[in-house]
Amino acid sequence: MRRQPVGWIEEVIEARHYAKAKAIYDHAPDKTDVVKHDPLLRLVEENEYAHAKDLIVRRRAHAKAQGKKGTPGG
């Protein structure tokens, strides 16, 4: 029988727990109440904010680059 790398099953279990927490967070009408009581849900919220921040930065950079293309010398 082939053995999995050390720690692999723990990573799978953690990923499943994170996926469940993400689903709870996504469906919660009041996210503030949900994240108060669970550190994993706070992590989900932190990741959501970090992802949103990255998207905003990329969109602004893209918009800035698009604006320069229409200018002389751009």
C-alpha positions as CSV (number, residue, x, y, z in Angstrom):
1,M,0.0,0.0,0.0
2,R,1.3,3.4,-1.0
3,R,1.6,5.9,1.9
4,Q,0.7,9.6,1.6
5,P,3.2,12.3,2.6
6,V,3.3,13.2,6.3
7,G,0.8,15.8,7.2
8,W,-1.2,15.3,4.0
9,I,-4.4,14.0,5.7
10,E,-4.3,16.9,8.1
11,E,-4.1,19.4,5.2
12,V,-7.2,17.7,3.6
13,I,-9.1,17.9,6.9
14,E,-8.2,21.6,7.4
15,A,-9.2,22.3,3.8
16,R,-12.6,20.7,4.4
17,H,-13.1,22.7,7.6
18,Y,-12.1,25.9,5.8
19,A,-14.6,25.1,3.0
20,K,-17.4,24.6,5.5
21,A,-16.5,27.8,7.3
22,K,-16.4,29.7,4.0
23,A,-19.9,28.4,3.1
24,I,-21.2,29.5,6.5
25,Y,-19.6,32.9,6.1
26,D,-21.0,33.3,2.5
27,H,-24.6,32.5,3.6
28,A,-24.6,34.5,6.9
29,P,-26.9,37.5,6.7
30,D,-24.9,39.3,9.5
31,K,-21.3,38.4,9.1
32,T,-20.3,40.3,12.3
33,D,-22.2,37.9,14.6
34,V,-20.8,34.9,12.8
35,V,-17.1,35.8,12.9
36,K,-17.2,36.8,16.6
37,H,-17.3,33.3,17.9
38,D,-15.0,31.3,15.6
39,P,-11.3,31.9,14.8
40,L,-11.6,30.0,11.5
41,L,-14.5,32.3,10.4
42,R,-12.3,35.3,11.3
43,L,-9.6,33.8,9.0
44,V,-12.2,33.5,6.2
45,E,-13.2,37.1,6.7
46,E,-9.5,38.2,6.6
47,N,-9.0,36.3,3.4
48,E,-12.1,37.8,1.8
49,Y,-10.8,41.3,2.6
50,A,-7.3,40.6,1.4
51,H,-8.7,39.1,-1.9
52,A,-11.0,42.2,-2.4
53,K,-8.0,44.5,-1.8
54,D,-6.0,42.7,-4.4
55,L,-8.8,42.9,-6.9
56,I,-9.1,46.7,-6.3
57,V,-5.4,47.2,-6.7
58,R,-5.3,45.2,-10.0
59,R,-8.4,47.0,-11.4
60,R,-7.0,50.4,-10.6
61,A,-3.6,49.5,-12.2
62,H,-5.5,48.2,-15.3
63,A,-7.6,51.3,-15.5
64,K,-4.6,53.5,-15.2
65,A,-2.8,51.5,-17.9
66,Q,-5.8,51.8,-20.2
67,G,-6.0,55.5,-19.6
68,K,-2.4,56.0,-20.6
69,K,-2.8,54.1,-23.8
70,G,-5.2,56.8,-25.1
71,T,-2.8,59.7,-24.3
72,P,0.0,60.9,-26.6
73,G,3.2,59.0,-25.9
74,G,1.3,56.4,-23.8
